Amino acid sequence: MVKFDDAGLAPAVVQDASNEQVLMVAHVNREALQQTLETGRATFWSRSRQKLWIKGETSGHTQQVREILIDCDGDCILMKVEQVGAACHTGFRTCFFRRAANDGELEQVGEPVVDMSGAG
């Protein structure tokens, strides 16, 4: 089904099922993918914490998986989800809220949908 890398991971691109906006990119291992398939809740592998995490588990900003597609090489996953709240831990709907400008700087596009300043 999915070809995992030497660390046992595959990238997962997460897309809004209703408007096709790319929300975030994360990683899954076999267990995270299996749990996602069984529960319908987007579950990933945290490389920094070295454990599974369910999107929205603490924030309430959940992703209900509507469809999972695998790319032609079998080494990347596309999850189409119903997003509730912000996908980005910074409070933006998408993690892709900055555009590269000609001067090499980053330009913010869009506004946060939730205030995450008090989040821990």
Biopython code that builds the backbone (N, CA, C, O; Angstrom):
import numpy as np
from Bio.PDB.StructureBuilder import StructureBuilder

atoms = [
    (1, "MET", "N", (0.834, -1.195, 0.000)),
    (1, "MET", "CA", (0.000, 0.000, 0.000)),
    (1, "MET", "C", (0.876, 1.256, 0.000)),
    (1, "MET", "O", (1.004, 1.917, -1.031)),
    (2, "VAL", "N", (1.478, 1.589, 1.141)),
    (2, "VAL", "CA", (2.298, 2.800, 1.246)),
    (2, "VAL", "C", (3.751, 2.396, 1.474)),
    (2, "VAL", "O", (4.039, 1.500, 2.267)),
    (3, "LYS", "N", (4.660, 3.065, 0.771)),
    (3, "LYS", "CA", (6.094, 2.845, 0.970)),
    (3, "LYS", "C", (6.576, 3.850, 2.011)),
    (3, "LYS", "O", (6.582, 5.054, 1.759)),
    (4, "PHE", "N", (6.975, 3.361, 3.168)),
    (4, "PHE", "CA", (7.497, 4.222, 4.223)),
    (4, "PHE", "C", (9.011, 4.334, 4.062)),
    (4, "PHE", "O", (9.653, 3.406, 3.570)),
    (5, "ASP", "N", (9.580, 5.458, 4.472)),
    (5, "ASP", "CA", (11.023, 5.664, 4.362)),
    (5, "ASP", "C", (11.765, 4.847, 5.410)),
    (5, "ASP", "O", (11.158, 4.078, 6.155)),
    (6, "ASP", "N", (13.085, 5.021, 5.460)),
    (6, "ASP", "CA", (13.913, 4.250, 6.395)),
    (6, "ASP", "C", (13.559, 4.495, 7.855)),
    (6, "ASP", "O", (13.829, 3.654, 8.712)),
    (7, "ALA", "N", (12.952, 5.651, 8.141)),
    (7, "ALA", "CA", (12.517, 5.961, 9.507)),
    (7, "ALA", "C", (11.102, 5.447, 9.771)),
    (7, "ALA", "O", (10.568, 5.626, 10.866)),
    (8, "GLY", "N", (10.493, 4.806, 8.762)),
    (8, "GLY", "CA", (9.140, 4.277, 8.927)),
    (8, "GLY", "C", (8.054, 5.317, 8.726)),
    (8, "GLY", "O", (6.930, 5.144, 9.197)),
    (9, "LEU", "N", (8.386, 6.407, 8.023)),
    (9, "LEU", "CA", (7.442, 7.514, 7.853)),
    (9, "LEU", "C", (7.133, 7.784, 6.380)),
    (9, "LEU", "O", (7.910, 7.438, 5.490)),
    (10, "ALA", "N", (5.994, 8.402, 6.152)),
    (10, "ALA", "CA", (5.612, 8.905, 4.832)),
    (10, "ALA", "C", (4.979, 10.279, 5.040)),
    (10, "ALA", "O", (4.257, 10.487, 6.015)),
    (11, "PRO", "N", (5.247, 11.223, 4.123)),
    (11, "PRO", "CA", (4.608, 12.535, 4.237)),
    (11, "PRO", "C", (3.124, 12.446, 3.917)),
    (11, "PRO", "O", (2.696, 11.670, 3.062)),
    (12, "ALA", "N", (2.356, 13.257, 4.620)),
    (12, "ALA", "CA", (0.917, 13.337, 4.385)),
    (12, "ALA", "C", (0.543, 14.796, 4.134)),
    (12, "ALA", "O", (0.685, 15.647, 5.013)),
    (13, "VAL", "N", (0.069, 15.067, 2.935)),
    (13, "VAL", "CA", (-0.441, 16.385, 2.594)),
    (13, "VAL", "C", (-1.912, 16.393, 2.991)),
    (13, "VAL", "O", (-2.664, 15.487, 2.632)),
    (14, "VAL", "N", (-2.315, 17.414, 3.728)),
    (14, "VAL", "CA", (-3.696, 17.486, 4.200)),
    (14, "VAL", "C", (-4.402, 18.621, 3.463)),
    (14, "VAL", "O", (-3.939, 19.761, 3.459)),
    (15, "GLN", "N", (-5.519, 18.289, 2.848)),
    (15, "GLN", "CA", (-6.247, 19.213, 1.987)),
    (15, "GLN", "C", (-7.696, 19.304, 2.447)),
    (15, "GLN", "O", (-8.294, 18.303, 2.841)),
    (16, "ASP", "N", (-8.257, 20.509, 2.396)),
    (16, "ASP", "CA", (-9.665, 20.714, 2.715)),
    (16, "ASP", "C", (-10.505, 20.035, 1.636)),
    (16, "ASP", "O", (-10.365, 20.349, 0.454)),
    (17, "ALA", "N", (-11.363, 19.121, 2.026)),
    (17, "ALA", "CA", (-12.176, 18.366, 1.070)),
    (17, "ALA", "C", (-13.190, 19.247, 0.343)),
    (17, "ALA", "O", (-13.607, 18.918, -0.768)),
    (18, "SER", "N", (-13.586, 20.352, 0.952)),
    (18, "SER", "CA", (-14.626, 21.181, 0.339)),
    (18, "SER", "C", (-14.095, 22.183, -0.675)),
    (18, "SER", "O", (-14.781, 22.496, -1.648)),
    (19, "ASN", "N", (-12.865, 22.698, -0.461)),
    (19, "ASN", "CA", (-12.361, 23.726, -1.386)),
    (19, "ASN", "C", (-10.958, 23.438, -1.921)),
    (19, "ASN", "O", (-10.403, 24.253, -2.658)),
    (20, "GLU", "N", (-10.380, 22.296, -1.562)),
    (20, "GLU", "CA", (-9.078, 21.829, -2.036)),
    (20, "GLU", "C", (-7.883, 22.660, -1.563)),
    (20, "GLU", "O", (-6.783, 22.503, -2.094)),
    (21, "GLN", "N", (-8.074, 23.535, -0.582)),
    (21, "GLN", "CA", (-6.966, 24.304, -0.025)),
    (21, "GLN", "C", (-6.035, 23.356, 0.730)),
    (21, "GLN", "O", (-6.493, 22.531, 1.520)),
    (22, "VAL", "N", (-4.725, 23.477, 0.485)),
    (22, "VAL", "CA", (-3.756, 22.689, 1.230)),
    (22, "VAL", "C", (-3.654, 23.298, 2.622)),
    (22, "VAL", "O", (-3.369, 24.487, 2.765)),
    (23, "LEU", "N", (-3.882, 22.492, 3.633)),
    (23, "LEU", "CA", (-3.919, 22.969, 5.012)),
    (23, "LEU", "C", (-2.597, 22.777, 5.736)),
    (23, "LEU", "O", (-2.154, 23.664, 6.465)),
    (24, "MET", "N", (-1.968, 21.636, 5.544)),
    (24, "MET", "CA", (-0.739, 21.339, 6.282)),
    (24, "MET", "C", (-0.059, 20.115, 5.676)),
    (24, "MET", "O", (-0.629, 19.420, 4.835)),
    (25, "VAL", "N", (1.157, 19.871, 6.117)),
    (25, "VAL", "CA", (1.896, 18.662, 5.773)),
    (25, "VAL", "C", (2.421, 18.079, 7.084)),
    (25, "VAL", "O", (2.975, 18.796, 7.917)),
    (26, "ALA", "N", (2.241, 16.792, 7.249)),
    (26, "ALA", "CA", (2.719, 16.110, 8.454)),
    (26, "ALA", "C", (3.266, 14.750, 8.027)),
    (26, "ALA", "O", (3.394, 14.481, 6.833)),
    (27, "HIS", "N", (3.583, 13.907, 8.977)),
    (27, "HIS", "CA", (4.092, 12.568, 8.679)),
    (27, "HIS", "C", (3.229, 11.523, 9.363)),
    (27, "HIS", "O", (2.667, 11.750, 10.435)),
    (28, "VAL", "N", (3.142, 10.377, 8.715)),
    (28, "VAL", "CA", (2.447, 9.233, 9.304)),
    (28, "VAL", "C", (3.385, 8.036, 9.304)),
    (28, "VAL", "O", (4.254, 7.907, 8.442)),
    (29, "ASN", "N", (3.196, 7.170, 10.281)),
    (29, "ASN", "CA", (3.817, 5.850, 10.246)),
    (29, "ASN", "C", (2.674, 4.851, 10.047)),
    (29, "ASN", "O", (1.518, 5.251, 9.908)),
    (30, "ARG", "N", (2.989, 3.569, 10.034)),
    (30, "ARG", "CA", (1.937, 2.562, 9.793)),
    (30, "ARG", "C", (0.807, 2.660, 10.822)),
    (30, "ARG", "O", (-0.372, 2.572, 10.481)),
    (31, "GLU", "N", (1.193, 2.843, 12.084)),
    (31, "GLU", "CA", (0.193, 2.899, 13.155)),
    (31, "GLU", "C", (-0.716, 4.114, 13.008)),
    (31, "GLU", "O", (-1.929, 4.006, 13.189)),
    (32, "ALA", "N", (-0.139, 5.268, 12.682)),
    (32, "ALA", "CA", (-0.936, 6.488, 12.504)),
    (32, "ALA", "C", (-1.904, 6.334, 11.337)),
    (32, "ALA", "O", (-3.066, 6.729, 11.430)),
    (33, "LEU", "N", (-1.422, 5.761, 10.243)),
    (33, "LEU", "CA", (-2.288, 5.561, 9.083)),
    (33, "LEU", "C", (-3.407, 4.584, 9.415)),
    (33, "LEU", "O", (-4.561, 4.814, 9.055)),
    (34, "GLN", "N", (-3.076, 3.504, 10.094)),
    (34, "GLN", "CA", (-4.094, 2.524, 10.464)),
    (34, "GLN", "C", (-5.136, 3.142, 11.392)),
    (34, "GLN", "O", (-6.334, 2.918, 11.222)),
    (35, "GLN", "N", (-4.681, 3.914, 12.365)),
    (35, "GLN", "CA", (-5.621, 4.556, 13.296)),
    (35, "GLN", "C", (-6.518, 5.553, 12.553)),
    (35, "GLN", "O", (-7.712, 5.651, 12.836)),
    (36, "THR", "N", (-5.940, 6.281, 11.614)),
    (36, "THR", "CA", (-6.730, 7.215, 10.806)),
    (36, "THR", "C", (-7.806, 6.472, 10.035)),
    (36, "THR", "O", (-8.961, 6.898, 10.004)),
    (37, "LEU", "N", (-7.430, 5.358, 9.409)),
    (37, "LEU", "CA", (-8.391, 4.564, 8.632)),
    (37, "LEU", "C", (-9.498, 4.008, 9.520)),
    (37, "LEU", "O", (-10.658, 3.959, 9.110)),
    (38, "GLU", "N", (-9.147, 3.592, 10.729)),
    (38, "GLU", "CA", (-10.126, 2.996, 11.640)),
    (38, "GLU", "C", (-11.064, 4.015, 12.264)),
    (38, "GLU", "O", (-12.249, 3.735, 12.444)),
    (39, "THR", "N", (-10.545, 5.208, 12.601)),
    (39, "THR", "CA", (-11.339, 6.190, 13.346)),
    (39, "THR", "C", (-11.904, 7.315, 12.488)),
    (39, "THR", "O", (-12.899, 7.938, 12.859)),
    (40, "GLY", "N", (-11.278, 7.580, 11.345)),
    (40, "GLY", "CA", (-11.688, 8.711, 10.520)),
    (40, "GLY", "C", (-11.145, 10.041, 11.019)),
    (40, "GLY", "O", (-11.432, 11.087, 10.438)),
    (41, "ARG", "N", (-10.364, 10.006, 12.088)),
    (41, "ARG", "CA", (-9.740, 11.223, 12.638)),
    (41, "ARG", "C", (-8.278, 11.261, 12.219)),
    (41, "ARG", "O", (-7.554, 10.281, 12.396)),
    (42, "ALA", "N", (-7.841, 12.382, 11.667)),
    (42, "ALA", "CA", (-6.472, 12.509, 11.181)),
    (42, "ALA", "C", (-5.486, 12.293, 12.322)),
    (42, "ALA", "O", (-5.488, 13.021, 13.315)),
    (43, "THR", "N", (-4.649, 11.281, 12.160)),
    (43, "THR", "CA", (-3.661, 10.910, 13.175)),
    (43, "THR", "C", (-2.292, 10.885, 12.512)),
    (43, "THR", "O", (-2.130, 10.350, 11.415)),
    (44, "PHE", "N", (-1.312, 11.468, 13.190)),
    (44, "PHE", "CA", (0.023, 11.624, 12.612)),
    (44, "PHE", "C", (1.079, 11.133, 13.592)),
    (44, "PHE", "O", (0.781, 10.805, 14.741)),
    (45, "TRP", "N", (2.334, 11.089, 13.110)),
    (45, "TRP", "CA", (3.476, 10.776, 13.957)),
    (45, "TRP", "C", (4.246, 12.063, 14.183)),
    (45, "TRP", "O", (4.658, 12.719, 13.226)),
    (46, "SER", "N", (4.441, 12.426, 15.433)),
    (46, "SER", "CA", (5.213, 13.613, 15.775)),
    (46, "SER", "C", (6.681, 13.244, 15.814)),
    (46, "SER", "O", (7.107, 12.455, 16.657)),
    (47, "ARG", "N", (7.456, 13.812, 14.903)),
    (47, "ARG", "CA", (8.892, 13.532, 14.886)),
    (47, "ARG", "C", (9.587, 14.171, 16.084)),
    (47, "ARG", "O", (10.569, 13.628, 16.590)),
    (48, "SER", "N", (9.090, 15.314, 16.541)),
    (48, "SER", "CA", (9.733, 15.983, 17.674)),
    (48, "SER", "C", (9.416, 15.295, 19.004)),
    (48, "SER", "O", (10.288, 15.173, 19.865)),
    (49, "ARG", "N", (8.171, 14.848, 19.172)),
    (49, "ARG", "CA", (7.777, 14.202, 20.426)),
    (49, "ARG", "C", (7.900, 12.687, 20.385)),
    (49, "ARG", "O", (7.801, 12.022, 21.416)),
    (50, "GLN", "N", (8.117, 12.140, 19.187)),
    (50, "GLN", "CA", (8.248, 10.691, 19.009)),
    (50, "GLN", "C", (7.035, 9.926, 19.524)),
    (50, "GLN", "O", (7.158, 8.941, 20.251)),
    (51, "LYS", "N", (5.842, 10.418, 19.118)),
    (51, "LYS", "CA", (4.612, 9.716, 19.493)),
    (51, "LYS", "C", (3.491, 10.101, 18.536)),
    (51, "LYS", "O", (3.584, 11.085, 17.802)),
    (52, "LEU", "N", (2.434, 9.304, 18.565)),
    (52, "LEU", "CA", (1.253, 9.592, 17.754)),
    (52, "LEU", "C", (0.542, 10.826, 18.289)),
    (52, "LEU", "O", (0.560, 11.091, 19.491)),
    (53, "TRP", "N", (-0.085, 11.580, 17.391)),
    (53, "TRP", "CA", (-0.964, 12.666, 17.827)),
    (53, "TRP", "C", (-2.156, 12.754, 16.892)),
    (53, "TRP", "O", (-2.033, 12.608, 15.676)),
    (54, "ILE", "N", (-3.299, 12.992, 17.485)),
    (54, "ILE", "CA", (-4.544, 13.149, 16.745)),
    (54, "ILE", "C", (-4.786, 14.640, 16.580)),
    (54, "ILE", "O", (-4.802, 15.382, 17.562)),
    (55, "LYS", "N", (-4.973, 15.079, 15.352)),
    (55, "LYS", "CA", (-5.190, 16.495, 15.095)),
    (55, "LYS", "C", (-6.428, 16.962, 15.860)),
    (55, "LYS", "O", (-7.510, 16.392, 15.720)),
    (56, "GLY", "N", (-6.255, 18.005, 16.667)),
    (56, "GLY", "CA", (-7.350, 18.581, 17.430)),
    (56, "GLY", "C", (-7.548, 17.970, 18.800)),
    (56, "GLY", "O", (-8.455, 18.365, 19.532)),
    (57, "GLU", "N", (-6.717, 17.017, 19.151)),
    (57, "GLU", "CA", (-6.829, 16.312, 20.430)),
    (57, "GLU", "C", (-6.828, 17.272, 21.622)),
    (57, "GLU", "O", (-7.582, 17.077, 22.575)),
    (58, "THR", "N", (-5.992, 18.296, 21.571)),
    (58, "THR", "CA", (-5.947, 19.260, 22.671)),
    (58, "THR", "C", (-6.551, 20.604, 22.287)),
    (58, "THR", "O", (-7.098, 21.300, 23.143)),
    (59, "SER", "N", (-6.463, 20.976, 21.025)),
    (59, "SER", "CA", (-6.938, 22.299, 20.591)),
    (59, "SER", "C", (-8.422, 22.330, 20.232)),
    (59, "SER", "O", (-9.055, 23.384, 20.297)),
    (60, "GLY", "N", (-8.975, 21.182, 19.854)),
    (60, "GLY", "CA", (-10.347, 21.141, 19.363)),
    (60, "GLY", "C", (-10.453, 21.451, 17.884)),
    (60, "GLY", "O", (-11.551, 21.422, 17.327)),
    (61, "HIS", "N", (-9.329, 21.750, 17.230)),
    (61, "HIS", "CA", (-9.300, 22.058, 15.796)),
    (61, "HIS", "C", (-9.071, 20.756, 15.041)),
    (61, "HIS", "O", (-7.943, 20.409, 14.691)),
    (62, "THR", "N", (-10.162, 20.048, 14.802)),
    (62, "THR", "CA", (-10.106, 18.673, 14.325)),
    (62, "THR", "C", (-10.111, 18.547, 12.808)),
    (62, "THR", "O", (-10.459, 19.476, 12.079)),
    (63, "GLN", "N", (-9.713, 17.367, 12.365)),
    (63, "GLN", "CA", (-9.768, 17.004, 10.950)),
    (63, "GLN", "C", (-10.454, 15.652, 10.832)),
    (63, "GLN", "O", (-9.922, 14.631, 11.269)),
    (64, "GLN", "N", (-11.636, 15.659, 10.239)),
    (64, "GLN", "CA", (-12.358, 14.422, 9.967)),
    (64, "GLN", "C", (-11.993, 14.007, 8.545)),
    (64, "GLN", "O", (-12.247, 14.749, 7.596)),
    (65, "VAL", "N", (-11.409, 12.843, 8.398)),
    (65, "VAL", "CA", (-10.915, 12.401, 7.094)),
    (65, "VAL", "C", (-12.075, 11.926, 6.228)),
    (65, "VAL", "O", (-12.884, 11.096, 6.644)),
    (66, "ARG", "N", (-12.138, 12.466, 5.024)),
    (66, "ARG", "CA", (-13.174, 12.097, 4.062)),
    (66, "ARG", "C", (-12.652, 11.130, 3.007)),
    (66, "ARG", "O", (-13.395, 10.297, 2.488)),
    (67, "GLU", "N", (-11.340, 11.255, 2.693)),
    (67, "GLU", "CA", (-10.764, 10.393, 1.660)),
    (67, "GLU", "C", (-9.247, 10.388, 1.827)),
    (67, "GLU", "O", (-8.650, 11.396, 2.204)),
    (68, "ILE", "N", (-8.634, 9.246, 1.543)),
    (68, "ILE", "CA", (-7.177, 9.146, 1.544)),
    (68, "ILE", "C", (-6.747, 8.634, 0.181)),
    (68, "ILE", "O", (-7.219, 7.599, -0.291)),
    (69, "LEU", "N", (-5.848, 9.374, -0.440)),
    (69, "LEU", "CA", (-5.293, 8.998, -1.739)),
    (69, "LEU", "C", (-3.791, 8.785, -1.594)),
    (69, "LEU", "O", (-3.138, 9.443, -0.784)),
    (70, "ILE", "N", (-3.254, 7.869, -2.378)),
    (70, "ILE", "CA", (-1.827, 7.564, -2.361)),
    (70, "ILE", "C", (-1.266, 7.952, -3.723)),
    (70, "ILE", "O", (-1.886, 7.677, -4.751)),
    (71, "ASP", "N", (-0.088, 8.594, -3.739)),
    (71, "ASP", "CA", (0.486, 9.034, -5.012)),
    (71, "ASP", "C", (0.978, 7.847, -5.841)),
    (71, "ASP", "O", (0.998, 6.709, -5.373)),
    (72, "CYS", "N", (1.375, 8.139, -7.085)),
    (72, "CYS", "CA", (1.750, 7.101, -8.050)),
    (72, "CYS", "C", (2.937, 6.264, -7.610)),
    (72, "CYS", "O", (3.037, 5.095, -7.981)),
    (73, "ASP", "N", (3.839, 6.838, -6.827)),
    (73, "ASP", "CA", (5.003, 6.090, -6.337)),
    (73, "ASP", "C", (4.709, 5.355, -5.038)),
    (73, "ASP", "O", (5.510, 4.531, -4.596)),
    (74, "GLY", "N", (3.583, 5.644, -4.433)),
    (74, "GLY", "CA", (3.207, 4.988, -3.189)),
    (74, "GLY", "C", (3.931, 5.506, -1.957)),
    (74, "GLY", "O", (3.905, 4.870, -0.903)),
    (75, "ASP", "N", (4.588, 6.676, -2.089)),
    (75, "ASP", "CA", (5.382, 7.163, -0.959)),
    (75, "ASP", "C", (4.903, 8.497, -0.395)),
    (75, "ASP", "O", (5.616, 9.131, 0.382)),
    (76, "CYS", "N", (3.712, 8.923, -0.776)),
    (76, "CYS", "CA", (3.129, 10.162, -0.243)),
    (76, "CYS", "C", (1.615, 9.999, -0.179)),
    (76, "CYS", "O", (0.997, 9.396, -1.057)),
    (77, "ILE", "N", (1.042, 10.546, 0.870)),
    (77, "ILE", "CA", (-0.383, 10.404, 1.140)),
    (77, "ILE", "C", (-1.060, 11.764, 1.010)),
    (77, "ILE", "O", (-0.502, 12.786, 1.411)),
    (78, "LEU", "N", (-2.250, 11.767, 0.453)),
    (78, "LEU", "CA", (-3.097, 12.960, 0.424)),
    (78, "LEU", "C", (-4.335, 12.646, 1.241)),
    (78, "LEU", "O", (-5.095, 11.733, 0.918)),
    (79, "MET", "N", (-4.531, 13.421, 2.314)),
    (79, "MET", "CA", (-5.735, 13.267, 3.136)),
    (79, "MET", "C", (-6.664, 14.434, 2.833)),
    (79, "MET", "O", (-6.291, 15.595, 3.000)),
    (80, "LYS", "N", (-7.862, 14.122, 2.392)),
    (80, "LYS", "CA", (-8.887, 15.148, 2.204)),
    (80, "LYS", "C", (-9.738, 15.134, 3.464)),
    (80, "LYS", "O", (-10.296, 14.104, 3.841)),
    (81, "VAL", "N", (-9.831, 16.297, 4.113)),
    (81, "VAL", "CA", (-10.462, 16.365, 5.432)),
    (81, "VAL", "C", (-11.522, 17.444, 5.511)),
    (81, "VAL", "O", (-11.565, 18.372, 4.703)),
    (82, "GLU", "N", (-12.369, 17.293, 6.506)),
    (82, "GLU", "CA", (-13.274, 18.357, 6.920)),
    (82, "GLU", "C", (-12.583, 19.021, 8.101)),
    (82, "GLU", "O", (-12.472, 18.432, 9.176)),
    (83, "GLN", "N", (-12.121, 20.252, 7.896)),
    (83, "GLN", "CA", (-11.364, 20.984, 8.916)),
    (83, "GLN", "C", (-12.311, 21.776, 9.798)),
    (83, "GLN", "O", (-13.186, 22.486, 9.303)),
    (84, "VAL", "N", (-12.135, 21.653, 11.106)),
    (84, "VAL", "CA", (-12.854, 22.471, 12.078)),
    (84, "VAL", "C", (-11.819, 23.363, 12.746)),
    (84, "VAL", "O", (-10.891, 22.864, 13.383)),
    (85, "GLY", "N", (-11.966, 24.679, 12.608)),
    (85, "GLY", "CA", (-11.022, 25.606, 13.217)),
    (85, "GLY", "C", (-9.756, 25.745, 12.396)),
    (85, "GLY", "O", (-9.772, 25.618, 11.172)),
    (86, "ALA", "N", (-8.663, 26.007, 13.087)),
    (86, "ALA", "CA", (-7.374, 26.249, 12.444)),
    (86, "ALA", "C", (-6.622, 24.937, 12.239)),
    (86, "ALA", "O", (-6.601, 24.075, 13.117)),
    (87, "ALA", "N", (-6.007, 24.800, 11.068)),
    (87, "ALA", "CA", (-5.134, 23.647, 10.831)),
    (87, "ALA", "C", (-3.736, 23.926, 11.367)),
    (87, "ALA", "O", (-3.029, 23.009, 11.784)),
    (88, "CYS", "N", (-3.341, 25.198, 11.353)),
    (88, "CYS", "CA", (-1.989, 25.573, 11.778)),
    (88, "CYS", "C", (-1.946, 25.861, 13.280)),
    (88, "CYS", "O", (-2.869, 26.458, 13.834)),
    (89, "HIS", "N", (-0.868, 25.433, 13.927)),
    (89, "HIS", "CA", (-0.723, 25.664, 15.368)),
    (89, "HIS", "C", (-0.582, 27.145, 15.706)),
    (89, "HIS", "O", (-0.650, 27.518, 16.877)),
    (90, "THR", "N", (-0.383, 28.003, 14.687)),
    (90, "THR", "CA", (-0.274, 29.447, 14.916)),
    (90, "THR", "C", (-1.629, 30.144, 14.865)),
    (90, "THR", "O", (-1.713, 31.348, 15.105)),
    (91, "GLY", "N", (-2.695, 29.398, 14.553)),
    (91, "GLY", "CA", (-4.035, 29.961, 14.531)),
    (91, "GLY", "C", (-4.570, 30.271, 13.146)),
    (91, "GLY", "O", (-5.705, 30.728, 13.015)),
    (92, "PHE", "N", (-3.776, 30.031, 12.107)),
    (92, "PHE", "CA", (-4.244, 30.248, 10.739)),
    (92, "PHE", "C", (-4.988, 29.010, 10.254)),
    (92, "PHE", "O", (-4.722, 27.899, 10.712)),
    (93, "ARG", "N", (-5.906, 29.203, 9.339)),
    (93, "ARG", "CA", (-6.653, 28.073, 8.783)),
    (93, "ARG", "C", (-5.719, 27.085, 8.102)),
    (93, "ARG", "O", (-5.932, 25.875, 8.178)),
    (94, "THR", "N", (-4.675, 27.597, 7.430)),
    (94, "THR", "CA", (-3.696, 26.781, 6.736)),
    (94, "THR", "C", (-2.295, 27.125, 7.230)),
    (94, "THR", "O", (-2.044, 28.248, 7.667)),
    (95, "CYS", "N", (-1.397, 26.172, 7.160)),
    (95, "CYS", "CA", (0.007, 26.448, 7.497)),
    (95, "CYS", "C", (0.689, 27.268, 6.403)),
    (95, "CYS", "O", (1.767, 27.822, 6.617)),
    (96, "PHE", "N", (0.064, 27.342, 5.246)),
    (96, "PHE", "CA", (0.632, 28.060, 4.099)),
    (96, "PHE", "C", (0.021, 29.454, 4.006)),
    (96, "PHE", "O", (-0.739, 29.754, 3.086)),
    (97, "PHE", "N", (0.369, 30.305, 4.978)),
    (97, "PHE", "CA", (-0.188, 31.655, 5.044)),
    (97, "PHE", "C", (0.854, 32.723, 4.741)),
    (97, "PHE", "O", (0.605, 33.910, 4.951)),
    (98, "ARG", "N", (2.018, 32.312, 4.249)),
    (98, "ARG", "CA", (3.063, 33.277, 3.884)),
    (98, "ARG", "C", (3.464, 33.061, 2.433)),
    (98, "ARG", "O", (3.612, 31.927, 1.976)),
    (99, "ARG", "N", (3.636, 34.161, 1.720)),
    (99, "ARG", "CA", (4.018, 34.119, 0.310)),
    (99, "ARG", "C", (5.435, 34.668, 0.178)),
    (99, "ARG", "O", (5.786, 35.655, 0.824)),
    (100, "ALA", "N", (6.247, 34.026, -0.658)),
    (100, "ALA", "CA", (7.604, 34.506, -0.918)),
    (100, "ALA", "C", (7.518, 35.747, -1.808)),
    (100, "ALA", "O", (6.915, 35.715, -2.881)),
    (101, "ALA", "N", (8.124, 36.828, -1.352)),
    (101, "ALA", "CA", (8.132, 38.077, -2.116)),
    (101, "ALA", "C", (9.423, 38.172, -2.928)),
    (101, "ALA", "O", (10.383, 37.445, -2.673)),
    (102, "ASN", "N", (9.432, 39.081, -3.913)),
    (102, "ASN", "CA", (10.593, 39.251, -4.795)),
    (102, "ASN", "C", (11.861, 39.624, -4.039)),
    (102, "ASN", "O", (12.961, 39.291, -4.481)),
    (103, "ASP", "N", (11.726, 40.309, -2.909)),
    (103, "ASP", "CA", (12.902, 40.739, -2.149)),
    (103, "ASP", "C", (13.423, 39.654, -1.204)),
    (103, "ASP", "O", (14.323, 39.906, -0.404)),
    (104, "GLY", "N", (12.854, 38.446, -1.300)),
    (104, "GLY", "CA", (13.295, 37.342, -0.460)),
    (104, "GLY", "C", (12.602, 37.283, 0.881)),
    (104, "GLY", "O", (12.799, 36.335, 1.641)),
    (105, "GLU", "N", (11.796, 38.279, 1.180)),
    (105, "GLU", "CA", (11.050, 38.297, 2.441)),
    (105, "GLU", "C", (9.775, 37.470, 2.304)),
    (105, "GLU", "O", (9.389, 37.070, 1.206)),
    (106, "LEU", "N", (9.136, 37.226, 3.434)),
    (106, "LEU", "CA", (7.859, 36.527, 3.437)),
    (106, "LEU", "C", (6.751, 37.517, 3.729)),
    (106, "LEU", "O", (6.854, 38.340, 4.639)),
    (107, "GLU", "N", (5.694, 37.425, 2.949)),
    (107, "GLU", "CA", (4.539, 38.312, 3.094)),
    (107, "GLU", "C", (3.367, 37.494, 3.630)),
    (107, "GLU", "O", (3.014, 36.459, 3.064)),
    (108, "GLN", "N", (2.768, 37.961, 4.719)),
    (108, "GLN", "CA", (1.620, 37.250, 5.289)),
    (108, "GLN", "C", (0.408, 37.454, 4.399)),
    (108, "GLN", "O", (0.101, 38.579, 4.003)),
    (109, "VAL", "N", (-0.271, 36.380, 4.089)),
    (109, "VAL", "CA", (-1.521, 36.443, 3.332)),
    (109, "VAL", "C", (-2.596, 35.800, 4.200)),
    (109, "VAL", "O", (-2.427, 34.667, 4.650)),
    (110, "GLY", "N", (-3.663, 36.483, 4.432)),
    (110, "GLY", "CA", (-4.716, 35.976, 5.301)),
    (110, "GLY", "C", (-4.489, 36.358, 6.745)),
    (110, "GLY", "O", (-3.436, 36.870, 7.123)),
    (111, "GLU", "N", (-5.497, 36.098, 7.528)),
    (111, "GLU", "CA", (-5.472, 36.424, 8.954)),
    (111, "GLU", "C", (-5.729, 35.160, 9.763)),
    (111, "GLU", "O", (-6.362, 34.224, 9.274)),
    (112, "PRO", "N", (-5.237, 35.130, 11.004)),
    (112, "PRO", "CA", (-5.538, 33.951, 11.845)),
    (112, "PRO", "C", (-7.042, 33.823, 12.059)),
    (112, "PRO", "O", (-7.763, 34.819, 12.115)),
    (113, "VAL", "N", (-7.501, 32.582, 12.178)),
    (113, "VAL", "CA", (-8.915, 32.345, 12.444)),
    (113, "VAL", "C", (-9.196, 32.197, 13.938)),
    (113, "VAL", "O", (-10.334, 32.334, 14.387)),
    (114, "VAL", "N", (-8.131, 31.914, 14.700)),
    (114, "VAL", "CA", (-8.242, 31.839, 16.157)),
    (114, "VAL", "C", (-6.996, 32.451, 16.785)),
    (114, "VAL", "O", (-5.923, 32.456, 16.182)),
    (115, "ASP", "N", (-7.150, 32.962, 17.992)),
    (115, "ASP", "CA", (-6.010, 33.534, 18.727)),
    (115, "ASP", "C", (-5.334, 32.408, 19.490)),
    (115, "ASP", "O", (-5.917, 31.828, 20.406)),
    (116, "MET", "N", (-4.103, 32.104, 19.108)),
    (116, "MET", "CA", (-3.360, 31.017, 19.754)),
    (116, "MET", "C", (-2.292, 31.559, 20.707)),
    (116, "MET", "O", (-1.441, 30.801, 21.173)),
    (117, "SER", "N", (-2.326, 32.851, 20.999)),
    (117, "SER", "CA", (-1.274, 33.444, 21.827)),
    (117, "SER", "C", (-1.235, 32.872, 23.237)),
    (117, "SER", "O", (-0.171, 32.847, 23.856)),
    (118, "GLY", "N", (-2.352, 32.419, 23.753)),
    (118, "GLY", "CA", (-2.380, 31.860, 25.091)),
    (118, "GLY", "C", (-2.222, 30.345, 25.107)),
    (118, "GLY", "O", (-2.221, 29.729, 26.173)),
    (119, "ALA", "N", (-2.086, 29.736, 23.911)),
    (119, "ALA", "CA", (-1.977, 28.280, 23.828)),
    (119, "ALA", "C", (-0.591, 27.847, 24.300)),
    (119, "ALA", "O", (0.393, 28.562, 24.113)),
    (120, "GLY", "N", (-0.532, 26.691, 24.902)),
    (120, "GLY", "CA", (0.731, 26.186, 25.406)),
    (120, "GLY", "C", (1.111, 24.973, 24.783)),
    (120, "GLY", "O", (2.161, 24.417, 25.103)),
]
sb = StructureBuilder()
sb.init_structure("model")
sb.init_model(0)
sb.init_chain("A")
sb.init_seg("    ")
for serial, (resi, resn, name, xyz) in enumerate(atoms, 1):
    if name == "N":
        sb.init_residue(resn, " ", resi, " ")
    sb.init_atom(name, np.array(xyz, "f"), 0.0, 1.0, " ", f" {name:<3s}", serial, name[0])
structure = sb.get_structure()
